[in-house]
Amino acid sequence: MSDPQGTVVGRLSQPHPGPVPFSVEFFPPKDAPAEERLWRAVRTFERLRPAFVSLTYGAGGGTRDRTVRIAGELARETTLTTVAHLTAVNHSLDELRAMVGSYADQGITNVLALRGDPPGNPMGEWVKHPDGVQYAEELVRLVGELGEFQVGVASFPEGHHRSPSLEEDTRHLLAKLRAGAEYSITQMFFDVEDYLRLRDRVVAADAEQGAKPIIPGIMPITSLASVRRMVELSGSTLPADVDARLAAAAGDDEDVNREAVRAVGIDLATEMSQRLIAEGAPCLHFCSLNFARATTEVLQRLGMDVLVP
């Protein structure tokens, strides 16, 4: 692409406050109050100069119109480099082309190409649309054929739950990178060793593709019940020691001890981030759940909360 500052990889190479760049994930709000909350978070993060922000895409396209509109507003009405998610599940090739065209019309040139989870039950059977694509690798190629986009993909530190082995999962990631993806963002994880082993596997299998950024996805935990549910739906793991620390803070009543659980969650996210920085992670990507407070507390502890007037 002609403007490296407008791409994710280009932004990672630009000057940034703190030891590494950071980025933030949002999701499309379901109603007007939730949209107001999203924009409060957006304006807070905008002053902290993230390398980029991303906007998720509902399973099966359930939030498609809202995703396009809000992604466009992020791109046009803020200074943020915006990455729009695109999923293959339940979409024909024509629908996917139309979606990419809608992003282009909104001035969005960064797309995260994902196969996506089945709507309703993320762990359920994945069924290819009869006129769609089977793998994210095909989606990467499709987006690349439709214009000057920089494409990213997902990666899985613990391996995707549908992959029979870590080796097979690595092959799928490499296929996506070889198809034209320039970087990957990992699924959330809670053991830094899983991220480091993923990075090692990719480099060992293909040093050229391994040079592309693998951006770790971090979610500051503010609720034990919520994170347990998220882990269950994503196929990832909450390590026993992490669960034990959170459970000890929750005690007999998490609602009563909510602030104690939250404090441990912020500690955990900070510890992970410090280790990732020390190990050379190219960026820290925070799953914000459309709130700014938890992530900004972690950024403050890391010395990355430099506000722009």
C-alpha positions, 0 to 999 in steps of 0.5 A: 500500500502506498501510505505505510502510516495508514497500515497496521504494520506501518503504524507499528514502525512509527514512534510511540509512547512507552516501550511498545505500541498498543492497540485496542479491540472494540465490538459493535454496540447493540443499542444507543446507550451501548454506542455512547459507551463505545464512543466514550472509550474511543475518545479516551483511547484516541488521546493515548495514540494506539497504533490501531483499533479493530472492530469485530464482526458478529457471527454470521454477519449479525452486526454487519450493517452496524459494523460497517457504519461504526468502522466508517465513523472510526475511520472518518471521524477520529485520528485512529487507524481502523481495522475492520473484521471480516468473517467467512461464516454464512456468507457467499462470495458475492456477499463477501465482495460486497462487504469488502466494497462497503469497507472500501467506500468507508475509506477502510484499507485494513481488514482482519480476515477470519473464518469465524465461528458458527452463530449461536454456538461457537463450538458447534459444527462449522458449515461452509456456505455453498457459495462461500469459502472454506478457509480464512486463507481463501478469504485473505486472497479474496480481499487481496484481489479486491483492492489495496488492503493490508490484511491481517489474520487470527493466530492461536497460541494454544492452537485452534480448537478445531486443529488436531495438533499444534503442527496442523494449526501452524500450517494453517497460519502459515498458509494464511500468511503466504496467501498475503496476510501481513500480520496476525493477532492472537486469540486471547490467552493467559499464559505467555509461554503459549504465545512464545511457543507459537512464535517459535513454531512459526519461525522454525517452520518458515523464517520469512513468514515468521518475521511478520508481526504476531500481535498478542491479544490480552484481555484484562480480567474484571470478572471471574464468571465472565472470563470462565465463560469466554474461555469456554466459548473460545476453546482457550484455557484459563491456567489453573494458577490464574483461576486460583488467584482469581477464585481466592479474590472472589471468595464465597461471593464474587459480586461482593468481592468484585473489586478484589477480582478486578484488582487481580485481573489488572495485576495479571494483565500487567504481569503478562504485558511486562513479560511480553514486552521483555520477550519482544512482542511487537505490540499489545492488543487489548480486548476492551469490551468497549470500556477504557478503564481496565486497559488504561490502568494496565497502560498506566502501570506500563508507562504507556498512558501518554495523553495527547492534548 
